[in-house]
Amino acid sequence: MFKLIRQANPQKCGLFTSLTRYSNFSSSTSAELKNILPSQNDIVESDGASEGKLQKSKVIYNFKPQNSLVAAAFASLNENHNSDIKTPYTDKKIDSAKTTEELLSVSEGSGVSRRHALKVVSILADWAMSGKVNLKDFEADPRFIRLCRILTKGSFNNQKSLKPPVAAQSEDLSTILGVTADDEAAKLVECITLPQMVKVMSTLAMKKRRSMLLLRSLAYNITANSTQLDLKQSGDLLYSMSSLNFIDENLLAKVANDICQEIDKAVTTKSSVVGSILTSVGLLKYKDPALLDALSEWITENCSICRAQDIFSLLMTLAILQYTPQNAEKLYEVILPLLTPSEAGKALQWLEVVWSLVLLGRASEEHVSGVLNNTFIDKLMLTGPDSLPLSAKLKLLNIDGAAEHLLKGYSGARIPADSPIKDTEVVRTKDKQAMANSVVDALSHLIQSELLLRTKINTKYGFYIDAECLLDKKCSPLPLTDSNSGKEAVKIAIIAYDYHDMTRGRVAPTGLNAFASEILKAQGYRILSVPYTEFKPLDKLIHRVKYLETKLKELIKS
C-alpha cells in the first residue's frame, strides 16, 4: 500500500492545445466596420488591467451628418448622469413614440436630462440607419439641435487635455457610450436597444478593449432581453466573445438557443455567417450538443452553397470539442469528398484538416501518409526548420502517434526517429504548470522514490504524461523497469486537466486530450484523469493526497 511521506517535487508537465482563427473566418461585423472606424491616432487607449479607466465603445452608422454639432453630440457624454432619478412619464413617452415628431417633442419645455437626450438621439440614429427616417429631415430641427447641445455641453472643455471627440474628427454619425468611467457606461447599457448592445460589444472587440464591467453589463442585459437574436447578431456576439476571451455561460446559452431556433428558418445564400459561428464556437470551446447538431445539419443540407473554409471550420470545431453529431454518417458522406489539398490551398490549413480527421477517427491512410511524407513537410518549412510553427509540429506528432497506434495496418510515411520535430517540447501556461506541479507534489507523498514515479514524460506524440507509475493488484508501487511490465503490473498514466484543457458548456476533456488518452490506452496504460473541477491545486496537501489515493485504488479495481 501507499506510504505517506513528505518530499517536494517541482516537476511540471502537461498537454498543449491550439486553435487558430483564419482571416477568412472573420466576423461579418469586421468587414462592415473596418472602412469607417477612425484611425488609431483618434483613440484614447486604456489600460486593460485597470477596469476603472476610460473605455469608449462605439456603435457605428455608415452615414454622415452635415452639422458637426450633430456628430459631436454622439461623442460627448462626459458629464455624470444621475440615472437613479425616476421619470416614468418621459420614459413612457419616449418608448411609445412612433414618429420623429413624437420623439423630438421630448425636448420641448424644461428638465430634459442627458439620459433622455441620449435615448432620443439613439433611437433616431437607429431609425436613420434602418431607413425609417431621413437624417436630413430632422438634422436642422431646433429641437434636435437642443438635444445635441445637451449631450455636447462641456465636453470639449473637459477633453482639452486629451483629444477632440472621435466622431467629430471622423465625421461619421455614431452613437457612442463615451462616458468617463466603465460604471457609467455599464448603467447606460440598459437604455439602448438589443441591436445596439450587439454593436457595442462588436466595437469593443474591434478595439480590443476588454472592459470587464461593461462586458458583464452587456452580457446580463442581452441575456435578459426576450427578443430573439438573428443569425448575424449571434455570430457577431460569438466573434466578439472569442476575440476578447470573454466567457459568459448564460450569454452563450442564449446565443446557442437562438441559433437553433433561427437557423432552420433562415433564408440565406451565404454560408459565411454559419462559418463564423462555427469558428467562434471552436475557439470558445463551447460544447452544446443541440447547437452542434443544428450546425452540422445545416452544413449537410446546404453543402452546395458552403465555402470550403466553412466546411473546414465545422470539421475543426467538432475535433476540438470531440463531438460526433447525430447525422455524422450522412455528414461525412457529404463532406469527405470535398476535403482536398487543393480546396485547402495552404499546406498549414490542409494539416489542420487532416489533424481534425485524425482526432475524429475519420482519417484514412492516404490522409495521414500525405502529411507525414518529406515532400509535404518540406512545404511547411519553406524558410528552414525553425520556420515551422510550434502548433504545426505538435499536430504532425499527433498524427504520427495515430499512425503508429490507432491506424491498423498502416504502412505509409512516418516522421523519422532522428527528426528535430520529435524533440519538440510543449510550452504550458502558468495555470497548467501550477496544476501539474500540485498533482506531482501530492503524488510524491504517496510514492517516495524516483524509481517508482516518473514525471514529465515526453511521449514524442505532441503531449506529455504528467506522471507515470506501476502498481500491483494491491495498489503497491513497483519499480519502473521492463521486468515489472508483466501481467501483474498495472501501468498508470496520470494527466492533469486545467480549465483550458476542458470544454465549456458540457464540461469534458477537449478533443486533443481525449485523443491523447486513446494513444496511451493503445500503449497499455490506464489513465488517471485529474480535472480542475475535482482537484484544487491550492487545497490542503492531505486532501489532495487522499483524492489521488482514492482514484488510484478505484482505477486498479476497475
KAVENMO-V43704 format. One record per helix or strand. SS is the DSSP state (helix for helix, strand for strand). FROM is the first residue (numbers start at 0). TO is the last residue. Records with the same first field share a line. If there is no record, write none. Layout:
SS->FROM-TO  FROM-TO
This chain:
helix->22-24  27-32  39-41  67-72  87-94  99-106  113-129  134-137  141-151  154-157  165-169  181-190  193-206  211-223  230-243  248-262  271-283  288-300  302-304  307-320  327-337  340-343  346-358  364-371  373-379  384-386  389-404  419-422  429-442  481-483  498-500  510-521  540-556
strand->56-59  173-176  285-286  452-457  463-470  476-477  489-496  501-501  503-504  508-508  525-530
